[in-house]
Amino acid sequence: EPEVTQTPSHQVTQMGQEVILRCVPISNHLYFYWYRQILGQKVEFLVSFYNNEISEKSEIFDDQFSVERPDGSNFTLKIRSTKLEDSAMYFCASSLSEGGPQFFGPGTRLTVL
Amino acid sequence: AQSVTQPDIHITVSEGASLELRCNYSYGATPYLFWYVQSPGQGLQLLLKYFSGDTLVQGIKGFEAEFKRSQSSFNLRKPSVHWSDAAEYFCAVGANLPSRNTNAGKSTFGDGTTLTVKP
């Protein structure tokens, strides 16, 4: 069964540095999402993306965050200047249709020191 | 807006005993429903999902869940728990009505239930 992949599995960075988290969605999917899970808390929606533009974003997704689909296969989340509170597990998901079921990747653990 | 409630924050069962984890959802129509398991420091693994049809859904690792529309519930069950089942379990709801006005695309997760298995 096709699956969503994410790289790296663990990223350690210094506060103020830029990070890019990468995701390869399922190949025929059209809708892409990022979620975040701070340690010990529940999974929170960050942003959805379709047709090369953001469909919806949460209040967490401020100007420090951006998303991009640079080619036909990758979907990236960039954090321009990381803060300590950005430390979390970041999950990518994709779906075939806007209301369709989402399939999640294994996550990238981001640690900001 | 859709929402998910997992009433039990922490459940402890003995190995070999049966398990039921509760999940209640709020959504205006028939949603997509999911159960995920997460081991400490790991990602989300999909256990099972409900889209439509048979309300009793079989998943991996011997888990099953039953969609009960009248109770807005999607409880997860396993007849005999193994020590390796100890983990965090998340119920999630996803809308199945494509509509930009209702922002139907995103999934909403419950707070999770931590399962401890006693030897």
Interface residues (C-beta under 8 A of the other chain):
Chain A: Y31 Y33 Y35 K42 V43 E44 F45 S48 Y50 S55 E56 M89 F91 A93 S95 S97 E98 G99 G100 P101 Q102 F103 F104 G105 P106 G107 R109
Chain B: Y32 F34 Y36 G41 Q42 G43 L44 L46 K49 F51 F90 A92 G94 A95 N96 L97 P98 S99 R100 N103 A104 G105 K106 S107 T108 F109 G110 D111 G112
